[in-house]
């Protein structure tokens, strides 16, 4: 497949994203705060994973004094499909979140995104059992029953801690 480049919205003339999931800086001349011109060379940005495993790059505007780190998938979708419609999210396809190519990205609902995460093994709907024998179809439902968050309950299960006075375990363990 041939690589096609388009301007990143809001960063026109500075950065471009490609349909293959790459981001590059364009050669340009900027004026520093001291008034002197400074040449910025053209180069491909190296994407690094954030804490959630999504590939990110840092965009910098010397003249606007802005430096921001953004996920590559957002830049690719913005350049090729435009802004995300209200009520929708950007979904990664079956190739997973490490593939930011345009063919692996689409718009969808939060529910579709959750189902994709289940498909890719990034989330689970594991049933849990409380120490009093009451079972729940998912960690989130169990957490809700005692006024806790799913993250807190998940951590408690993993570390065998009590959560809201109960011991918890995954069902079938």
N, C-alpha and C positions, 0 to 999 in steps of 0.2 A: 504494500500500500504506500502511496506517495504521501510524504509529509506536507501538510498545508498549514500555513501560519496565519493567524489573525490577531489584531490588536486586543489587548486586555482592556475592557471598559474601565475608564477612569485613569488609565495609564497609557493612553495613546501616545505613540512616538517614543515611549520608554521601554515597554515590555510587550511581548507577543507570546501567545500560547498556540500549541499545535494540536492537530487532530489525533496525534499519537501520544499525547499526554506529557509534552515537554514544554518548558518555559524558557525564553531567552530575553536577555537585555539587549537593547538596540544601541548602536554607537550614537553618541550625541555629545554636544558641548553644553555644559551647565555653568552657571555663574555661582561661585561660592559666596558665602556671607561676607567675605572680605572684598567682594567685587571682582575677583580674578576669575577668568575662565578656566574651566577644568574639563579635560576630555574624558568621557566615559567610554570604555571600549565595549564592543559587542562580545557577548559570551553566553553560553548555555548555563542556566542556573542549575545547581546541584540540589535535588530534592532530598530532604531528610525526613524520616518519620517522626510524627509528634507522639505524644503519650498514648494516643488511641490507634497508632499505626498508620495514619493517613499521611501520605507524602506531602510535604510543605516546602515552600520557598519563601525567601524574604525579598520583598520589593522595597526599593528605596528611591525617594525623590529628593535630590539635594536642594533643588530650588524651593520646594514646599516644606522642607525639613521633616519629612515623614519616613518612617521605617516600620514596615508591618509584615508579619509572617502570615501567609494564607495557604490553605490547602490547594494543591494543584488542580483537583477536580473542579473546584469552584471557578478557577480562572479559565479552565478549558470550556466549561459549560457557559460561562459568561461571554466568552469570545465567540462561540459558535451557535449557541441557542438563545442567548439573551438572559434577562433576569428570571429567577425562579418565580413561577406564578404563585399568587397567594394561596395558602392551604396545601402547597406541594413542597416536596423535598427533593434533593438530588439523590438518586439511587445509583449504587454500583451494581453492575450486572453479575453474572455467574463467574466472571474472571476475578472477582474480589476487589477489595479496596486498594490493593497495591497496583492495580491496572487503571490508570487515569485516561485511557484512550477514549475518544468521543464515542466509539462503538460500544463501550462498556458502561456508558452513563446515560441516564434518562431521568425524567421527572416522574414522581409518583407520590402517593399519600404516605402519611406516617405509618399506617398499618402495613402497607406494602413494604416499606423500609424495614419494619420489624420482622416481617416474614422473610425478607431477604437475609437479615442477620441470623435468623434461625437456620435458614438454608446453608449459610456459610459457616455455621458453628460459632458465630460471634456472640450469640445470646442463647439462652436456654429457657425452656419452659418446664423445668424439672419440678416434680411434685415434692413437697416437704411435709415432714411430720413433726408436730410439737411434742414436748415431753409428756403432755397429758393424753396423748394418743390421737388428738385431732389432726387430720391431714388436710392439706390444701393443694390445689392443682398446680400452683406455681409459687416461686419465692415471693413475687410481688403480692400475691393474694395473702400469703402467710404474714408478710410484713404489715400489710394494711390491717389485718385482723387485730394486731397489737399496737397499732399506731407508730410503726417504724418505717424506715425506708428499705427498699429492696437491697440496696448496696450494703447497708448496715447488717441486715439479716444474712446476706451472702457471706460477708466477712466473718460473722459469728459462726456460721456453719463450717466454713473452711478452717477456722482456728479453734473450733469446738468451745466457743464461749457461749454464755447465756445472753439472750436478747429479750429484754422486757420480762425477765424472771423465768423464762423457759429455756430449756435445752432444745436444740433443733437438729434435725438430720434430713438428708435427702431420702426420699422414699426409695425402697428397694436397695438400701445400703445396709 
